[in-house]
């Protein structure tokens, strides 16, 4: 691809001006509305669950992913999944998280990650990974473009986020995404789900299937998460998340007797 081609598609406005903005103590930052129903318009403090008003678009994606994952999930004993089938626009986040929990049942850490890989591949047309590699070789431009793309298109899954400047291999670039308070972690309350069903399989999918390195670093102190496109993720054994204990007070699957989340050890 020529230099001219890069200049033609690398829109600075994509990161800085085309997204909605609000004023903060440090100036203006890019945000995407994700239907937060809190009076402040911000995620709720740690320990409290953020309220959302999901629209048609969000519910369609929740239903799509829930149905894809449902093929691998253990049967529901009771509750929301025992209800009659819902329409494409009538799913909710609670159901989506419930399906994720049932996918984990009876599976090892690696098996859980493989399910997510299969689900992600099933969402794409044939040959999509190869096409992605051609369109987005591992360059600074590709990393920054995907960071900007992540903010609006994954708000339904993780909540509000913003593009931030990060340093990759000694070079500063706007290929980072800061998720303020991950909706998936907040609603599941499960370290194992965060790592096995989101962080590791997403990193692996971008790095190995798409050929664009991605590192995700969840912060279990405030449930935020930083995604860095262009940065090669560390091996699981060297990643600090591999030693993370359970959220014993909020996770229904927690093992309070283990110093490390048992879902990370199996």
C-alpha positions as CSV (number, residue, x, y, z in Angstrom):
1,X,0.0,0.0,0.0
2,X,1.4,3.4,-0.9
3,X,2.0,6.3,1.5
4,X,-0.8,8.1,-0.3
5,X,-3.2,5.3,0.5
6,X,-2.4,5.5,4.2
7,X,-2.9,9.3,4.1
8,X,-6.3,8.8,2.4
9,X,-7.7,6.5,5.1
10,X,-6.0,7.6,8.3
11,X,-8.6,10.1,9.3
12,X,-7.3,12.0,12.4
13,X,-10.9,13.1,13.0
14,X,-11.8,9.4,13.7
15,X,-10.0,9.6,17.0
16,X,-10.3,13.2,18.0
17,X,-13.4,15.0,16.6
18,X,-15.8,12.6,14.9
19,X,-16.9,11.0,18.2
20,X,-19.2,12.7,20.8
21,X,-17.2,14.5,23.4
22,X,-17.7,15.7,26.9
23,X,-15.6,18.0,29.1
24,X,-13.6,16.5,32.0
25,X,-11.2,18.0,34.5
26,X,-8.4,17.4,32.0
27,X,-10.2,18.8,28.9
28,X,-12.3,17.1,26.3
29,X,-12.3,13.4,25.8
30,X,-14.0,11.2,23.2
31,X,-16.9,9.1,24.4
32,X,-19.6,6.9,23.0
33,X,-23.1,6.8,24.5
34,X,-23.9,3.3,25.6
35,X,-27.3,3.9,27.2
36,X,-26.0,4.5,30.8
37,X,-29.0,5.2,32.9
38,X,-27.1,6.6,35.9
39,X,-27.9,10.3,36.6
40,X,-24.2,11.2,36.3
41,X,-24.0,9.5,32.9
42,X,-21.0,7.7,34.2
43,X,-20.5,4.0,35.3
44,X,-21.5,3.4,38.9
45,X,-18.7,3.3,41.6
46,X,-17.0,0.0,42.3
47,X,-19.3,-2.3,44.3
48,X,-22.4,-0.9,42.6
49,X,-23.9,-2.2,39.3
50,X,-24.2,0.4,36.6
51,X,-27.7,0.7,35.1
52,X,-28.1,0.7,31.3
53,X,-30.9,1.5,28.9
54,X,-30.1,-0.8,26.0
55,X,-31.6,0.0,22.6
56,X,-32.5,-2.2,19.7
57,X,-28.9,-2.3,18.3
58,X,-27.5,-3.4,21.7
59,X,-30.1,-6.1,22.2
60,X,-29.7,-7.6,18.8
61,X,-26.0,-8.1,19.4
62,X,-26.7,-9.5,22.9
63,X,-29.1,-12.0,21.4
64,X,-26.8,-12.9,18.5
65,X,-23.9,-13.7,20.8
66,X,-26.1,-15.4,23.4
67,X,-27.5,-17.7,20.7
68,X,-24.1,-18.5,19.3
69,X,-22.7,-19.3,22.7
70,X,-25.8,-21.1,23.8
71,X,-24.8,-24.0,21.5
72,X,-21.9,-24.7,23.9
73,X,-23.7,-23.9,27.1
74,X,-24.8,-26.4,29.8
75,X,-28.6,-26.7,30.0
76,X,-30.4,-24.1,32.2
77,X,-32.0,-25.5,35.3
78,X,-34.3,-22.6,35.9
79,X,-34.5,-18.8,35.7
80,X,-34.2,-16.5,32.7
81,X,-33.0,-19.2,30.3
82,X,-35.9,-21.4,31.0
83,X,-38.3,-18.8,29.6
84,X,-39.7,-19.2,26.1
85,X,-37.6,-18.0,23.2
86,X,-37.2,-14.3,22.9
87,X,-37.2,-12.2,19.8
88,X,-34.0,-10.7,18.3
89,X,-34.6,-7.4,20.1
90,X,-35.8,-8.8,23.4
91,X,-32.6,-10.2,24.9
92,X,-30.9,-8.5,27.9
93,X,-27.4,-8.4,29.4
94,X,-28.4,-10.7,32.3
95,X,-29.2,-13.5,29.9
96,X,-26.0,-13.0,27.9
97,X,-23.9,-13.3,31.1
98,X,-25.9,-16.3,32.2
99,X,-25.1,-18.1,29.0
100,X,-21.4,-17.2,29.4
101,X,-21.5,-18.8,32.9
102,X,-23.0,-22.0,31.6
103,X,-20.4,-22.2,28.9
104,X,-17.8,-22.4,31.6
105,X,-19.4,-25.3,33.4
106,X,-17.6,-28.6,33.0
107,X,-14.8,-27.0,30.8
108,X,-11.2,-26.3,31.5
109,X,-9.6,-22.9,31.0
110,X,-8.3,-23.8,27.6
111,X,-11.7,-25.3,26.5
112,X,-13.5,-22.2,27.5
113,X,-11.2,-20.1,25.4
114,X,-11.6,-22.4,22.5
115,X,-15.4,-22.0,22.6
116,X,-15.0,-18.2,22.4
117,X,-12.7,-18.6,19.4
118,X,-15.3,-20.8,17.7
119,X,-18.0,-18.3,18.4
120,X,-16.0,-15.4,17.1
121,X,-15.1,-17.3,13.9
122,X,-18.8,-18.2,13.4
123,X,-19.6,-14.5,13.4
124,X,-17.4,-13.9,10.4
125,X,-17.8,-14.8,6.7
126,X,-15.4,-17.4,5.2
127,X,-11.9,-16.0,4.6
128,X,-12.4,-13.0,6.9
129,X,-9.2,-13.4,8.9
130,X,-7.1,-13.5,5.7
131,X,-8.8,-10.4,4.4
132,X,-8.3,-8.7,7.7
133,X,-4.5,-9.4,7.5
134,X,-4.4,-7.9,4.0
135,X,-6.4,-4.8,5.0
136,X,-4.7,-4.3,8.4
137,X,-1.1,-5.4,8.5
138,X,0.5,-4.9,11.9
139,X,1.3,-1.2,11.5
140,X,0.8,1.8,13.7
141,X,-2.1,2.9,11.4
142,X,-3.9,-0.4,11.7
143,X,-3.5,-0.4,15.5
144,X,-4.9,3.1,15.8
145,X,-7.7,2.4,13.3
146,X,-8.8,-0.6,15.3
147,X,-8.6,1.2,18.6
148,X,-10.9,3.9,17.2
149,X,-13.3,1.3,15.8
150,X,-13.5,-0.6,19.1
151,X,-14.9,2.4,21.0
152,X,-18.3,2.7,19.3
153,X,-18.8,-0.9,18.1
154,X,-18.1,-2.7,21.4
155,X,-19.8,-0.3,23.8
156,X,-22.7,-2.8,24.1
157,X,-20.3,-5.4,25.5
158,X,-17.9,-3.5,27.7
159,X,-19.6,-0.1,28.3
160,X,-18.1,3.3,27.7
161,X,-14.5,3.6,26.6
162,X,-12.1,6.1,25.1
163,X,-9.1,6.1,22.8
164,X,-5.9,6.9,24.7
165,X,-2.3,7.4,23.9
166,X,0.0,4.5,24.7
167,X,3.6,3.5,24.1
168,X,4.3,0.5,21.9
169,X,7.9,-0.6,21.3
170,X,9.1,2.9,22.4
171,X,6.7,4.7,20.0
172,X,3.8,6.8,21.3
173,X,0.6,6.2,19.4
174,X,-3.2,6.4,19.9
175,X,-3.8,2.7,19.8
176,X,-5.0,2.3,23.3
177,X,-8.6,1.9,24.5
178,X,-9.5,2.6,28.1
179,X,-12.7,0.8,29.2
180,X,-13.9,2.8,32.2
181,X,-15.7,0.0,34.0
182,X,-16.1,-3.2,32.0
183,X,-19.8,-4.2,31.9
184,X,-18.9,-7.9,31.4
185,X,-16.7,-8.0,34.5
186,X,-19.1,-5.9,36.5
187,X,-22.2,-8.0,35.7
188,X,-20.4,-11.4,36.0
189,X,-18.3,-10.5,39.1
190,X,-16.1,-13.3,38.0
191,X,-12.3,-13.1,37.4
192,X,-12.3,-16.4,35.6
193,X,-15.0,-15.2,33.1
194,X,-13.0,-12.0,32.5
195,X,-9.8,-13.8,31.8
196,X,-11.0,-17.0,30.1
197,X,-14.1,-15.7,28.2
198,X,-12.8,-12.3,27.2
199,X,-9.2,-11.2,27.8
200,X,-7.3,-14.3,26.6
201,X,-9.5,-15.4,23.7
202,X,-9.8,-11.8,22.4
203,X,-6.0,-11.3,22.6
204,X,-5.4,-14.6,20.9
205,X,-8.0,-13.9,18.2
206,X,-6.5,-10.6,17.1
207,X,-2.9,-11.7,17.5
208,X,-3.1,-15.1,15.9
209,X,-6.2,-15.1,13.6
210,X,-6.0,-11.4,12.5
211,X,-2.3,-11.0,12.8
212,X,-2.6,-7.7,14.8
213,X,-1.2,-8.0,18.3
214,X,-3.5,-7.0,21.2
215,X,-2.8,-6.9,24.9
216,X,-5.7,-6.4,27.4
217,X,-4.9,-5.5,31.0
218,X,-7.9,-5.6,33.3
219,X,-7.7,-3.6,36.6
220,X,-9.5,-5.7,39.2
221,X,-9.4,-2.8,41.7
222,X,-11.9,-0.6,39.8
223,X,-13.0,-3.0,36.9
224,X,-11.5,-0.8,34.2
225,X,-9.4,-2.3,31.4
226,X,-6.8,-1.1,29.0
227,X,-6.6,-2.5,25.5
228,X,-3.4,-1.9,23.5
229,X,-3.4,-2.7,19.8
230,X,0.0,-3.4,18.4
231,X,1.4,-4.8,21.7
232,X,2.2,-8.5,21.8
233,X,0.5,-10.1,24.9
234,X,2.7,-12.0,27.4
235,X,2.4,-15.7,27.9
236,X,-0.4,-16.6,30.4
237,X,2.1,-17.8,33.0
238,X,3.9,-14.4,32.9
239,X,0.7,-12.4,33.0
240,X,-0.3,-11.0,36.4
241,X,-3.9,-12.0,35.8
242,X,-2.8,-15.7,36.2
243,X,-2.3,-15.1,39.9
244,X,-5.5,-13.1,40.5
245,X,-7.8,-14.2,43.3
246,X,-11.6,-14.4,43.1
247,X,-14.0,-11.7,43.8
248,X,-15.1,-13.7,46.8
249,X,-17.8,-11.2,47.9
250,X,-19.6,-10.8,44.6
251,X,-18.9,-13.9,42.5
252,X,-21.4,-16.8,42.8
253,X,-18.8,-19.3,41.6
254,X,-16.0,-18.0,43.9
255,X,-13.8,-20.3,45.9
256,X,-12.9,-18.3,49.0
257,X,-10.4,-21.0,50.1
258,X,-8.2,-20.5,47.1
259,X,-5.6,-17.7,46.8
260,X,-5.9,-17.8,43.0
261,X,-9.2,-17.9,41.1
262,X,-9.9,-21.6,40.6
263,X,-11.2,-21.0,37.1
264,X,-7.6,-19.9,36.2
265,X,-6.0,-23.1,37.4
266,X,-8.1,-25.8,35.7
